[in-house]
Amino acid sequence: MYAREHPPPHFHAIYAEYEELIEIRTLFTYAGSLPKAQRKKVIEWAETRQEYLMQNFQRLNPRL
């Protein structure tokens, strides 16, 4: 997750040469892709941390 980002609220998942931007509220892919097995692990992790991810996004991007 980076400061000075753009909507929608999202986070970056990076694995080797792959990168996927995932919307925090829906956990849908915004851009890019990860291999299926790695994406599954990321989504399972994010499902239990959506509130934290949204708070962190808002802290880093207060003008959005």
PQR file with spaces between the fields and no chain letter, atoms N, CA, C, O and H, PARSE charges and radii, in Angstrom:
ATOM       1  N    MET     1       0.852   -1.164    0.000 -0.4000 1.5000
ATOM       2  CA   MET     1       0.000    0.000    0.000 -0.0000 2.0000
ATOM       3  C    MET     1       0.899    1.229    0.000  0.5500 1.7000
ATOM       4  O    MET     1       1.916    1.277    0.692 -0.5500 1.4000
ATOM       5  N    TYR     2       0.503    2.213   -0.787 -0.4000 1.5000
ATOM       6  CA   TYR     2       1.326    3.398   -0.945 -0.0000 2.0000
ATOM       7  C    TYR     2       0.549    4.664   -0.592  0.5500 1.7000
ATOM       8  O    TYR     2      -0.682    4.680   -0.628 -0.5500 1.4000
ATOM       9  H    TYR     2      -0.323    2.174   -1.349  0.4000 1.0000
ATOM      10  N    ALA     3       1.279    5.721   -0.253 -0.4000 1.5000
ATOM      11  CA   ALA     3       0.677    7.037   -0.054 -0.0000 2.0000
ATOM      12  C    ALA     3       0.481    7.673   -1.425  0.5500 1.7000
ATOM      13  O    ALA     3       1.078    7.251   -2.415 -0.5500 1.4000
ATOM      14  H    ALA     3       2.278    5.708   -0.224  0.4000 1.0000
ATOM      15  N    ARG     4      -0.346    8.671   -1.461 -0.4000 1.5000
ATOM      16  CA   ARG     4      -0.659    9.405   -2.697 -0.0000 2.0000
ATOM      17  C    ARG     4      -1.189    8.482   -3.790  0.5500 1.7000
ATOM      18  O    ARG     4      -0.792    8.573   -4.951 -0.5500 1.4000
ATOM      19  H    ARG     4      -0.831    9.014   -0.657  0.4000 1.0000
ATOM      20  N    GLU     5      -2.084    7.606   -3.395 -0.4000 1.5000
ATOM      21  CA   GLU     5      -2.693    6.656   -4.319 -0.0000 2.0000
ATOM      22  C    GLU     5      -3.929    7.258   -4.970  0.5500 1.7000
ATOM      23  O    GLU     5      -4.247    8.426   -4.747 -0.5500 1.4000
ATOM      24  H    GLU     5      -2.407    7.533   -2.451  0.4000 1.0000
ATOM      25  N    HIS     6      -4.604    6.486   -5.751 -0.4000 1.5000
ATOM      26  CA   HIS     6      -5.795    6.877   -6.493 -0.0000 2.0000
ATOM      27  C    HIS     6      -6.940    5.959   -6.069  0.5500 1.7000
ATOM      28  O    HIS     6      -6.709    4.844   -5.601 -0.5500 1.4000
ATOM      29  H    HIS     6      -4.346    5.537   -5.933  0.4000 1.0000
ATOM      30  N    PRO     7      -8.172    6.433   -6.236 -0.5600 1.5000
ATOM      31  CA   PRO     7      -9.292    5.546   -5.941  0.2800 2.0000
ATOM      32  C    PRO     7      -9.394    4.454   -7.019  0.5500 1.7000
ATOM      33  O    PRO     7      -8.848    4.622   -8.109 -0.5500 1.4000
ATOM      34  N    PRO     8     -10.062    3.374   -6.741 -0.5600 1.5000
ATOM      35  CA   PRO     8     -10.713    2.996   -5.493  0.2800 2.0000
ATOM      36  C    PRO     8      -9.682    2.536   -4.461  0.5500 1.7000
ATOM      37  O    PRO     8      -8.555    2.202   -4.825 -0.5500 1.4000
ATOM      38  N    PRO     9     -10.056    2.513   -3.181 -0.5600 1.5000
ATOM      39  CA   PRO     9      -9.139    2.013   -2.158  0.2800 2.0000
ATOM      40  C    PRO     9      -8.702    0.588   -2.507  0.5500 1.7000
ATOM      41  O    PRO     9      -9.535   -0.285   -2.754 -0.5500 1.4000
ATOM      42  N    HIS    10      -7.403    0.369   -2.524 -0.4000 1.5000
ATOM      43  CA   HIS    10      -6.861   -0.916   -2.947 -0.0000 2.0000
ATOM      44  C    HIS    10      -5.501   -1.156   -2.306  0.5500 1.7000
ATOM      45  O    HIS    10      -4.920   -0.262   -1.690 -0.5500 1.4000
ATOM      46  H    HIS    10      -6.727    1.078   -2.324  0.4000 1.0000
ATOM      47  N    PHE    11      -5.010   -2.370   -2.463 -0.4000 1.5000
ATOM      48  CA   PHE    11      -3.648   -2.676   -2.045 -0.0000 2.0000
ATOM      49  C    PHE    11      -2.960   -3.438   -3.170  0.5500 1.7000
ATOM      50  O    PHE    11      -3.612   -3.986   -4.060 -0.5500 1.4000
ATOM      51  H    PHE    11      -5.482   -3.096   -2.963  0.4000 1.0000
ATOM      52  N    HIS    12      -1.650   -3.461   -3.114 -0.4000 1.5000
ATOM      53  CA   HIS    12      -0.833   -4.125   -4.124 -0.0000 2.0000
ATOM      54  C    HIS    12      -0.358   -5.460   -3.560  0.5500 1.7000
ATOM      55  O    HIS    12       0.198   -5.515   -2.463 -0.5500 1.4000
ATOM      56  H    HIS    12      -1.121   -3.016   -2.391  0.4000 1.0000
ATOM      57  N    ALA    13      -0.579   -6.526   -4.308 -0.4000 1.5000
ATOM      58  CA   ALA    13      -0.040   -7.840   -3.958 -0.0000 2.0000
ATOM      59  C    ALA    13       1.019   -8.172   -5.003  0.5500 1.7000
ATOM      60  O    ALA    13       0.744   -8.167   -6.203 -0.5500 1.4000
ATOM      61  H    ALA    13      -1.030   -6.481   -5.199  0.4000 1.0000
ATOM      62  N    ILE    14       2.226   -8.458   -4.540 -0.4000 1.5000
ATOM      63  CA   ILE    14       3.347   -8.708   -5.449 -0.0000 2.0000
ATOM      64  C    ILE    14       3.921  -10.089   -5.158  0.5500 1.7000
ATOM      65  O    ILE    14       4.174  -10.445   -4.007 -0.5500 1.4000
ATOM      66  H    ILE    14       2.450   -8.463   -3.565  0.4000 1.0000
ATOM      67  N    TYR    15       4.117  -10.847   -6.214 -0.4000 1.5000
ATOM      68  CA   TYR    15       4.714  -12.174   -6.118 -0.0000 2.0000
ATOM      69  C    TYR    15       5.603  -12.365   -7.343  0.5500 1.7000
ATOM      70  O    TYR    15       5.117  -12.391   -8.474 -0.5500 1.4000
ATOM      71  H    TYR    15       3.912  -10.557   -7.149  0.4000 1.0000
ATOM      72  N    ALA    16       6.905  -12.499   -7.109 -0.4000 1.5000
ATOM      73  CA   ALA    16       7.886  -12.639   -8.197 -0.0000 2.0000
ATOM      74  C    ALA    16       7.676  -11.505   -9.199  0.5500 1.7000
ATOM      75  O    ALA    16       7.738  -10.334   -8.822 -0.5500 1.4000
ATOM      76  H    ALA    16       7.299  -12.478   -6.190  0.4000 1.0000
ATOM      77  N    GLU    17       7.430  -11.830  -10.454 -0.4000 1.5000
ATOM      78  CA   GLU    17       7.260  -10.778  -11.467 -0.0000 2.0000
ATOM      79  C    GLU    17       5.804  -10.352  -11.635  0.5500 1.7000
ATOM      80  O    GLU    17       5.493   -9.566  -12.530 -0.5500 1.4000
ATOM      81  H    GLU    17       7.379  -12.780  -10.760  0.4000 1.0000
ATOM      82  N    TYR    18       4.903  -10.862  -10.782 -0.4000 1.5000
ATOM      83  CA   TYR    18       3.476  -10.566  -10.880 -0.0000 2.0000
ATOM      84  C    TYR    18       3.085   -9.478   -9.884  0.5500 1.7000
ATOM      85  O    TYR    18       3.667   -9.366   -8.805 -0.5500 1.4000
ATOM      86  H    TYR    18       5.156  -11.501  -10.055  0.4000 1.0000
ATOM      87  N    GLU    19       2.102   -8.687  -10.260 -0.4000 1.5000
ATOM      88  CA   GLU    19       1.532   -7.695   -9.358 -0.0000 2.0000
ATOM      89  C    GLU    19       0.048   -7.581   -9.648  0.5500 1.7000
ATOM      90  O    GLU    19      -0.377   -7.520  -10.802 -0.5500 1.4000
ATOM      91  H    GLU    19       1.629   -8.777  -11.137  0.4000 1.0000
ATOM      92  N    GLU    20      -0.729   -7.553   -8.577 -0.4000 1.5000
ATOM      93  CA   GLU    20      -2.177   -7.413   -8.701 -0.0000 2.0000
ATOM      94  C    GLU    20      -2.630   -6.331   -7.740  0.5500 1.7000
ATOM      95  O    GLU    20      -2.221   -6.308   -6.579 -0.5500 1.4000
ATOM      96  H    GLU    20      -0.384   -7.603   -7.640  0.4000 1.0000
ATOM      97  N    LEU    21      -3.471   -5.441   -8.226 -0.4000 1.5000
ATOM      98  CA   LEU    21      -4.093   -4.430   -7.376 -0.0000 2.0000
ATOM      99  C    LEU    21      -5.472   -4.950   -7.022  0.5500 1.7000
ATOM     100  O    LEU    21      -6.253   -5.303   -7.906 -0.5500 1.4000
ATOM     101  H    LEU    21      -3.803   -5.459   -9.169  0.4000 1.0000
ATOM     102  N    ILE    22      -5.776   -4.999   -5.730 -0.4000 1.5000
ATOM     103  CA   ILE    22      -7.009   -5.594   -5.247 -0.0000 2.0000
ATOM     104  C    ILE    22      -7.810   -4.557   -4.476  0.5500 1.7000
ATOM     105  O    ILE    22      -7.303   -3.936   -3.541 -0.5500 1.4000
ATOM     106  H    ILE    22      -5.142   -4.712   -5.012  0.4000 1.0000
ATOM     107  N    GLU    23      -9.065   -4.374   -4.872 -0.4000 1.5000
ATOM     108  CA   GLU    23      -9.943   -3.438   -4.173 -0.0000 2.0000
ATOM     109  C    GLU    23     -10.212   -3.964   -2.766  0.5500 1.7000
ATOM     110  O    GLU    23     -10.494   -5.147   -2.576 -0.5500 1.4000
ATOM     111  H    GLU    23      -9.477   -4.879   -5.631  0.4000 1.0000
ATOM     112  N    ILE    24     -10.123   -3.081   -1.795 -0.4000 1.5000
ATOM     113  CA   ILE    24     -10.259   -3.503   -0.402 -0.0000 2.0000
ATOM     114  C    ILE    24     -11.688   -3.920   -0.075  0.5500 1.7000
ATOM     115  O    ILE    24     -11.889   -4.936    0.591 -0.5500 1.4000
ATOM     116  H    ILE    24      -9.894   -2.120   -1.949  0.4000 1.0000
ATOM     117  N    ARG    25     -12.677   -3.167   -0.523 -0.4000 1.5000
ATOM     118  CA   ARG    25     -14.061   -3.460   -0.132 -0.0000 2.0000
ATOM     119  C    ARG    25     -14.587   -4.762   -0.740  0.5500 1.7000
ATOM     120  O    ARG    25     -15.297   -5.517   -0.075 -0.5500 1.4000
ATOM     121  H    ARG    25     -12.513   -2.341   -1.064  0.4000 1.0000
ATOM     122  N    THR    26     -14.244   -5.024   -1.996 -0.4000 1.5000
ATOM     123  CA   THR    26     -14.809   -6.174   -2.705 -0.0000 2.0000
ATOM     124  C    THR    26     -13.835   -7.345   -2.844  0.5500 1.7000
ATOM     125  O    THR    26     -14.250   -8.478   -3.086 -0.5500 1.4000
ATOM     126  H    THR    26     -13.667   -4.411   -2.536  0.4000 1.0000
ATOM     127  N    LEU    27     -12.559   -7.072   -2.693 -0.4000 1.5000
ATOM     128  CA   LEU    27     -11.480   -8.028   -2.918 -0.0000 2.0000
ATOM     129  C    LEU    27     -11.450   -8.522   -4.365  0.5500 1.7000
ATOM     130  O    LEU    27     -10.961   -9.614   -4.655 -0.5500 1.4000
ATOM     131  H    LEU    27     -12.221   -6.151   -2.496  0.4000 1.0000
ATOM     132  N    PHE    28     -11.981   -7.696   -5.262 -0.4000 1.5000
ATOM     133  CA   PHE    28     -11.900   -7.980   -6.691 -0.0000 2.0000
ATOM     134  C    PHE    28     -10.620   -7.379   -7.246  0.5500 1.7000
ATOM     135  O    PHE    28     -10.070   -6.427   -6.692 -0.5500 1.4000
ATOM     136  H    PHE    28     -12.378   -6.809   -5.026  0.4000 1.0000
ATOM     137  N    THR    29     -10.164   -7.942   -8.332 -0.4000 1.5000
ATOM     138  CA   THR    29      -8.965   -7.451   -8.999 -0.0000 2.0000
ATOM     139  C    THR    29      -9.268   -6.114   -9.672  0.5500 1.7000
ATOM     140  O    THR    29     -10.240   -5.989  -10.417 -0.5500 1.4000
ATOM     141  H    THR    29     -10.610   -8.715   -8.782  0.4000 1.0000
ATOM     142  N    TYR    30      -8.438   -5.135   -9.405 -0.4000 1.5000
ATOM     143  CA   TYR    30      -8.542   -3.815  -10.025 -0.0000 2.0000
ATOM     144  C    TYR    30      -7.663   -3.764  -11.272  0.5500 1.7000
ATOM     145  O    TYR    30      -8.053   -3.197  -12.293 -0.5500 1.4000
ATOM     146  H    TYR    30      -7.649   -5.237   -8.800  0.4000 1.0000
ATOM     147  N    ALA    31      -6.476   -4.360  -11.180 -0.4000 1.5000
ATOM     148  CA   ALA    31      -5.541   -4.402  -12.309 -0.0000 2.0000
ATOM     149  C    ALA    31      -4.514   -5.489  -12.040  0.5500 1.7000
ATOM     150  O    ALA    31      -4.254   -5.831  -10.887 -0.5500 1.4000
ATOM     151  H    ALA    31      -6.159   -4.820  -10.350  0.4000 1.0000
ATOM     152  N    GLY    32      -3.935   -6.027  -13.090 -0.4000 1.5000
ATOM     153  CA   GLY    32      -2.871   -7.003  -12.970 -0.0000 2.0000
ATOM     154  C    GLY    32      -3.386   -8.380  -12.603  0.5500 1.7000
ATOM     155  O    GLY    32      -4.588   -8.639  -12.655 -0.5500 1.4000
ATOM     156  H    GLY    32      -4.146   -5.749  -14.027  0.4000 1.0000
ATOM     157  N    SER    33      -2.465   -9.265  -12.230 -0.4000 1.5000
ATOM     158  CA   SER    33      -2.855  -10.614  -11.847 -0.0000 2.0000
ATOM     159  C    SER    33      -1.720  -11.306  -11.090  0.5500 1.7000
ATOM     160  O    SER    33      -0.545  -10.970  -11.233 -0.5500 1.4000
ATOM     161  H    SER    33      -1.488   -9.055  -12.188  0.4000 1.0000
ATOM     162  N    LEU    34      -2.117  -12.270  -10.293 -0.4000 1.5000
ATOM     163  CA   LEU    34      -1.196  -13.163   -9.585 -0.0000 2.0000
ATOM     164  C    LEU    34      -1.505  -14.581  -10.031  0.5500 1.7000
ATOM     165  O    LEU    34      -2.603  -14.844  -10.523 -0.5500 1.4000
ATOM     166  H    LEU    34      -3.072  -12.543  -10.177  0.4000 1.0000
ATOM     167  N    PRO    35      -0.562  -15.500   -9.870 -0.5600 1.5000
ATOM     168  CA   PRO    35      -0.899  -16.904  -10.090  0.2800 2.0000
ATOM     169  C    PRO    35      -2.037  -17.318   -9.148  0.5500 1.7000
ATOM     170  O    PRO    35      -2.152  -16.793   -8.041 -0.5500 1.4000
ATOM     171  N    LYS    36      -2.860  -18.246   -9.586 -0.4000 1.5000
ATOM     172  CA   LYS    36      -4.075  -18.638   -8.861 -0.0000 2.0000
ATOM     173  C    LYS    36      -3.816  -19.006   -7.399  0.5500 1.7000
ATOM     174  O    LYS    36      -4.537  -18.547   -6.513 -0.5500 1.4000
ATOM     175  H    LYS    36      -2.766  -18.672  -10.485  0.4000 1.0000
ATOM     176  N    ALA    37      -2.807  -19.819   -7.139 -0.4000 1.5000
ATOM     177  CA   ALA    37      -2.535  -20.266   -5.762 -0.0000 2.0000
ATOM     178  C    ALA    37      -2.127  -19.096   -4.867  0.5500 1.7000
ATOM     179  O    ALA    37      -2.546  -19.034   -3.712 -0.5500 1.4000
ATOM     180  H    ALA    37      -2.221  -20.192   -7.858  0.4000 1.0000
ATOM     181  N    GLN    38      -1.329  -18.184   -5.374 -0.4000 1.5000
ATOM     182  CA   GLN    38      -0.895  -17.032   -4.584 -0.0000 2.0000
ATOM     183  C    GLN    38      -2.051  -16.062   -4.376  0.5500 1.7000
ATOM     184  O    GLN    38      -2.181  -15.480   -3.299 -0.5500 1.4000
ATOM     185  H    GLN    38      -0.989  -18.235   -6.313  0.4000 1.0000
ATOM     186  N    ARG    39      -2.890  -15.881   -5.390 -0.4000 1.5000
ATOM     187  CA   ARG    39      -4.045  -14.990   -5.239 -0.0000 2.0000
ATOM     188  C    ARG    39      -4.976  -15.525   -4.151  0.5500 1.7000
ATOM     189  O    ARG    39      -5.498  -14.753   -3.347 -0.5500 1.4000
ATOM     190  H    ARG    39      -2.785  -16.353   -6.265  0.4000 1.0000
ATOM     191  N    LYS    40      -5.184  -16.831   -4.123 -0.4000 1.5000
ATOM     192  CA   LYS    40      -6.043  -17.437   -3.102 -0.0000 2.0000
ATOM     193  C    LYS    40      -5.515  -17.129   -1.701  0.5500 1.7000
ATOM     194  O    LYS    40      -6.289  -16.773   -0.813 -0.5500 1.4000
ATOM     195  H    LYS    40      -4.760  -17.458   -4.776  0.4000 1.0000
ATOM     196  N    LYS    41      -4.223  -17.262   -1.503 -0.4000 1.5000
ATOM     197  CA   LYS    41      -3.627  -16.976   -0.194 -0.0000 2.0000
ATOM     198  C    LYS    41      -3.784  -15.503    0.176  0.5500 1.7000
ATOM     199  O    LYS    41      -4.084  -15.181    1.326 -0.5500 1.4000
ATOM     200  H    LYS    41      -3.594  -17.552   -2.224  0.4000 1.0000
ATOM     201  N    VAL    42      -3.584  -14.617   -0.783 -0.4000 1.5000
ATOM     202  CA   VAL    42      -3.718  -13.179   -0.529 -0.0000 2.0000
ATOM     203  C    VAL    42      -5.159  -12.854   -0.138  0.5500 1.7000
ATOM     204  O    VAL    42      -5.386  -12.111    0.816 -0.5500 1.4000
ATOM     205  H    VAL    42      -3.340  -14.879   -1.716  0.4000 1.0000
ATOM     206  N    ILE    43      -6.122  -13.397   -0.857 -0.4000 1.5000
ATOM     207  CA   ILE    43      -7.525  -13.110   -0.565 -0.0000 2.0000
ATOM     208  C    ILE    43      -7.908  -13.653    0.804  0.5500 1.7000
ATOM     209  O    ILE    43      -8.611  -12.978    1.557 -0.5500 1.4000
ATOM     210  H    ILE    43      -5.938  -14.001   -1.632  0.4000 1.0000
ATOM     211  N    GLU    44      -7.465  -14.844    1.138 -0.4000 1.5000
ATOM     212  CA   GLU    44      -7.754  -15.400    2.473 -0.0000 2.0000
ATOM     213  C    GLU    44      -7.176  -14.502    3.562  0.5500 1.7000
ATOM     214  O    GLU    44      -7.816  -14.273    4.588 -0.5500 1.4000
ATOM     215  H    GLU    44      -6.895  -15.392    0.527  0.4000 1.0000
ATOM     216  N    TRP    45      -5.967  -13.994    3.336 -0.4000 1.5000
ATOM     217  CA   TRP    45      -5.340  -13.085    4.295 -0.0000 2.0000
ATOM     218  C    TRP    45      -6.136  -11.789    4.398  0.5500 1.7000
ATOM     219  O    TRP    45      -6.399  -11.306    5.500 -0.5500 1.4000
ATOM     220  H    TRP    45      -5.447  -14.180    2.502  0.4000 1.0000
ATOM     221  N    ALA    46      -6.517  -11.228    3.259 -0.4000 1.5000
ATOM     222  CA   ALA    46      -7.194   -9.925    3.236 -0.0000 2.0000
ATOM     223  C    ALA    46      -8.610   -9.989    3.804  0.5500 1.7000
ATOM     224  O    ALA    46      -9.088   -9.010    4.378 -0.5500 1.4000
ATOM     225  H    ALA    46      -6.304  -11.620    2.365  0.4000 1.0000
ATOM     226  N    GLU    47      -9.277  -11.112    3.654 -0.4000 1.5000
ATOM     227  CA   GLU    47     -10.649  -11.244    4.160 -0.0000 2.0000
ATOM     228  C    GLU    47     -10.724  -10.962    5.657  0.5500 1.7000
ATOM     229  O    GLU    47     -11.710  -10.397    6.132 -0.5500 1.4000
ATOM     230  H    GLU    47      -8.889  -11.907    3.187  0.4000 1.0000
ATOM     231  N    THR    48      -9.712  -11.344    6.390 -0.4000 1.5000
ATOM     232  CA   THR    48      -9.730  -11.137    7.839 -0.0000 2.0000
ATOM     233  C    THR    48      -9.135   -9.795    8.243  0.5500 1.7000
ATOM     234  O    THR    48      -9.056   -9.475    9.429 -0.5500 1.4000
ATOM     235  H    THR    48      -8.912  -11.803    6.004  0.4000 1.0000
ATOM     236  N    ARG    49      -8.716   -9.010    7.248 -0.4000 1.5000
ATOM     237  CA   ARG    49      -8.046   -7.733    7.555 -0.0000 2.0000
ATOM     238  C    ARG    49      -8.607   -6.555    6.768  0.5500 1.7000
ATOM     239  O    ARG    49      -7.934   -5.533    6.635 -0.5500 1.4000
ATOM     240  H    ARG    49      -8.781   -9.271    6.284  0.4000 1.0000
ATOM     241  N    GLN    50      -9.812   -6.676    6.251 -0.4000 1.5000
ATOM     242  CA   GLN    50     -10.364   -5.607    5.415 -0.0000 2.0000
ATOM     243  C    GLN    50     -10.471   -4.281    6.160  0.5500 1.7000
ATOM     244  O    GLN    50     -10.134   -3.235    5.606 -0.5500 1.4000
ATOM     245  H    GLN    50     -10.359   -7.506    6.359  0.4000 1.0000
ATOM     246  N    GLU    51     -10.927   -4.309    7.384 -0.4000 1.5000
ATOM     247  CA   GLU    51     -11.058   -3.071    8.158 -0.0000 2.0000
ATOM     248  C    GLU    51      -9.690   -2.413    8.345  0.5500 1.7000
ATOM     249  O    GLU    51      -9.547   -1.206    8.148 -0.5500 1.4000
ATOM     250  H    GLU    51     -11.201   -5.159    7.835  0.4000 1.0000
ATOM     251  N    TYR    52      -8.699   -3.199    8.722 -0.4000 1.5000
ATOM     252  CA   TYR    52      -7.339   -2.681    8.880 -0.0000 2.0000
ATOM     253  C    TYR    52      -6.821   -2.106    7.559  0.5500 1.7000
ATOM     254  O    TYR    52      -6.250   -1.015    7.541 -0.5500 1.4000
ATOM     255  H    TYR    52      -8.815   -4.179    8.882  0.4000 1.0000
ATOM     256  N    LEU    53      -7.014   -2.823    6.469 -0.4000 1.5000
ATOM     257  CA   LEU    53      -6.540   -2.352    5.167 -0.0000 2.0000
ATOM     258  C    LEU    53      -7.191   -1.020    4.799  0.5500 1.7000
ATOM     259  O    LEU    53      -6.518   -0.115    4.306 -0.5500 1.4000
ATOM     260  H    LEU    53      -7.478   -3.709    6.483  0.4000 1.0000
ATOM     261  N    MET    54      -8.502   -0.896    5.037 -0.4000 1.5000
ATOM     262  CA   MET    54      -9.198    0.349    4.713 -0.0000 2.0000
ATOM     263  C    MET    54      -8.694    1.492    5.589  0.5500 1.7000
ATOM     264  O    MET    54      -8.478    2.598    5.091 -0.5500 1.4000
ATOM     265  H    MET    54      -9.049   -1.632    5.437  0.4000 1.0000
ATOM     266  N    GLN    55      -8.505    1.248    6.870 -0.4000 1.5000
ATOM     267  CA   GLN    55      -7.988    2.286    7.764 -0.0000 2.0000
ATOM     268  C    GLN    55      -6.598    2.727    7.328  0.5500 1.7000
ATOM     269  O    GLN    55      -6.289    3.919    7.334 -0.5500 1.4000
ATOM     270  H    GLN    55      -8.680    0.350    7.274  0.4000 1.0000
ATOM     271  N    ASN    56      -5.774    1.781    6.956 -0.4000 1.5000
ATOM     272  CA   ASN    56      -4.423    2.105    6.530 -0.0000 2.0000
ATOM     273  C    ASN    56      -4.445    2.896    5.221  0.5500 1.7000
ATOM     274  O    ASN    56      -3.692    3.857    5.067 -0.5500 1.4000
ATOM     275  H    ASN    56      -6.025    0.813    6.951  0.4000 1.0000
ATOM     276  N    PHE    57      -5.297    2.502    4.284 -0.4000 1.5000
ATOM     277  CA   PHE    57      -5.406    3.235    3.025 -0.0000 2.0000
ATOM     278  C    PHE    57      -5.830    4.685    3.301  0.5500 1.7000
ATOM     279  O    PHE    57      -5.260    5.621    2.739 -0.5500 1.4000
ATOM     280  H    PHE    57      -5.909    1.722    4.408  0.4000 1.0000
ATOM     281  N    GLN    58      -6.832    4.861    4.170 -0.4000 1.5000
ATOM     282  CA   GLN    58      -7.322    6.203    4.500 -0.0000 2.0000
ATOM     283  C    GLN    58      -6.253    7.029    5.229  0.5500 1.7000
ATOM     284  O    GLN    58      -6.150    8.238    5.018 -0.5500 1.4000
ATOM     285  H    GLN    58      -7.295    4.101    4.627  0.4000 1.0000
ATOM     286  N    ARG    59      -5.468    6.382    6.080 -0.4000 1.5000
ATOM     287  CA   ARG    59      -4.398    7.092    6.775 -0.0000 2.0000
ATOM     288  C    ARG    59      -3.334    7.582    5.785  0.5500 1.7000
ATOM     289  O    ARG    59      -2.837    8.702    5.904 -0.5500 1.4000
ATOM     290  H    ARG    59      -5.551    5.400    6.252  0.4000 1.0000
ATOM     291  N    LEU    60      -2.994    6.747    4.826 -0.4000 1.5000
ATOM     292  CA   LEU    60      -1.980    7.108    3.853 -0.0000 2.0000
ATOM     293  C    LEU    60      -2.496    8.051    2.765  0.5500 1.7000
ATOM     294  O    LEU    60      -1.710    8.734    2.108 -0.5500 1.4000
ATOM     295  H    LEU    60      -3.398    5.837    4.730  0.4000 1.0000
ATOM     296  N    ASN    61      -3.813    8.087    2.575 -0.4000 1.5000
ATOM     297  CA   ASN    61      -4.423    8.881    1.513 -0.0000 2.0000
ATOM     298  C    ASN    61      -5.601    9.679    2.051  0.5500 1.7000
ATOM     299  O    ASN    61      -6.738    9.452    1.637 -0.5500 1.4000
ATOM     300  H    ASN    61      -4.452    7.532    3.108  0.4000 1.0000
ATOM     301  N    PRO    62      -5.349   10.609    2.968 -0.5600 1.5000
ATOM     302  CA   PRO    62      -6.435   11.293    3.658  0.2800 2.0000
ATOM     303  C    PRO    62      -7.312   12.158    2.750  0.5500 1.7000
ATOM     304  O    PRO    62      -8.430   12.497    3.140 -0.5500 1.4000
ATOM     305  N    ARG    63      -6.855   12.519    1.580 -0.4000 1.5000
ATOM     306  CA   ARG    63      -7.651   13.394    0.704 -0.0000 2.0000
ATOM     307  C    ARG    63      -8.624   12.638   -0.186  0.5500 1.7000
ATOM     308  O    ARG    63      -9.374   13.253   -0.944 -0.5500 1.4000
ATOM     309  H    ARG    63      -5.947   12.244    1.263  0.4000 1.0000
ATOM     310  N    LEU    64      -8.620   11.317   -0.104 -0.4000 1.5000
ATOM     311  CA   LEU    64      -9.531   10.535   -0.944 -0.0000 2.0000
ATOM     312  C    LEU    64     -10.798   10.186   -0.197  0.5500 1.7000
ATOM     313  O    LEU    64     -11.680    9.529   -0.751 -0.5500 1.4000
ATOM     314  H    LEU    64      -8.010   10.818    0.512  0.4000 1.0000
